[in-house]
Structures are given as C-alpha cells and as structure tokens.
Amino acid sequence: MELLVDRRVGHGDVGALSHAPPRSPVAGLWYASDSLPAIDLIPLLSGLAVLLCSLTVHEAAHAWVADRLGDSTARMLGRLSLNPAVHIDPIGTVVFPLIAMVSGLPLIGWAKPVPVNTAALRENWRQKFMLVAAAGPASNLVLAVIAAILLQMVTPDPSGLGGGFGGEAAASSSLAPALYMAIRLNVLLAVFNMVPIPPLDGGNVLSGLLSGPMADAFDRLRPYGFVILYGLMFTGALWTIISPPASYLLSWLL
C-alpha cells in the first residue's frame, strides 16, 4: 500500500495576485491585473482555454517529475496526464474564472494540487521534492517561450511594434490575441509560483535548498503560509515582488 501523502505541490496559479481559499493548498493559482472589460464570448472562451491549458501543463509537469523520481502517487491517481479533466477543480478552474470574465473582475483560478508522497522519494527527498515543485513554474516558462515563437510567426509585421514579438499587431491574426494572453499568463504564473512562501512552489524549492535547523524552522512556517500570502496581497507587497521579474521576462518575449 502507498504511504500517506504528506506534501502537495502546484500553485500556478498573475498580475496583482490572490490565492485560493485556505481549505487546502491549491495548485495553479493566478490573478491577472488586466481583466476582460466586457462580456464577449470569444475572448471569454479563449481566456478560459488558455488558463485551463496552462494549469493542466503545470500540474502534469509536477506529476511527471514526481513519477520519474520514484513517487507513483500521481500516476496511480490518473494525474500524470495532459487531460484537463483530471486536473480541474470545479470551483477554481471553472466557476471563479467564468464569474471573473463575465463580470469584468480580475481573473482568478486554480487547479487541483498534485499529491506527492515524500516517503516514496526516499533518499534526499527534500532535494527531489524541490525538483518536483520547480517543474510546474518551469513548464509555464516553456509554454511562454513557445507562445512567443508562435506569436512571431503569425504576426505579419512584428518589426512595426518597436521591437520584440506581438504587441498591438496581434489583432492582425485570430491566433495572436490568445498567444499574447498565453505569454503573459504563463510568465506571471511562473513568477508568482516561485515566490518563496509555502505552500507555493517557490516555498517548496526554498525548503529543498535548506538543511538542518533552518529547514525545520522554515517548515514550521507552513501553517502560516496563507496568512503571509494574504498579508502580502492586501498590502500590495506581493505585486511589488512579482512585477520586476515578470516585466523583465515579458520584455524579452513581447
């Protein structure tokens, strides 16, 4: 029998961000500062599709790396898959994003967290768990790069945008707006999730880098991670942390 699961990863969860209810660690959280201004079926559906695909890849990446490192929990639960259905949280992946899009509020959403049995990771489980956690944000950066390359290919005149990819000329292609959204979303997902606060992926990565008393002290912060996150969010400090690296990455891709 499998041992009890004692860790979860995934918080992709981005512009000015929020987090899922503290009922459990959530995966794939994001909160975009640029809300959709009007009820329009096409951008609504395309935005939901981009969010769903991004969260699916994020969670599947966690599951794949965990499986490669010896923990088959996610695979046994059917989470080692690119099928969005297995990662959907009905509230966080469907209801909240739709309400936000229809109402014009900032977009927010999350997916089900991937369970990780750290005992199955055996030796050096902290370092292995760090790799599992980092896989989610890394997958979002890969998606952002792919979307940027595709955006350059479908944009007729990227040179007229003042350098880089996409920009306002994205409207010249039916695919361009979705690709532009995918770039922004996935960069923000990656940066947000790497904030070193448990239970975000960045917190799990930092935990893997620490050892001894420092690691134990950091683990004792886990029950208060949501409180810290909410505090940073409501004071505006979270966006102050996220904005510089996100803007830097976007400047290379857009």
Secondary structure, 3 states (H helix, E strand, C coil): CCCCCCEEECCCCCCCCCCCCCCCCCEEEEEECCCCCCCCHHHHHHHHHHHHHHHHHHHHHHHHHHHHCCCCHHHHCCCCCCCHHHCCCHHHHHHHHHHHHHHCCCEEEEECCEEECHHHHCCCHHHHHHHHHHHHHHHHHHHHHHHHHHHHHHCCCHHHHCCCCCHHHHHHCCCHHHHHHHHHHHHHHHHHHCCCCCCCHHHHHHHHHCCHHHHHHHHCCHHHHHHHHHHHHHHCHHHHHHHHHHHHHHHHHC
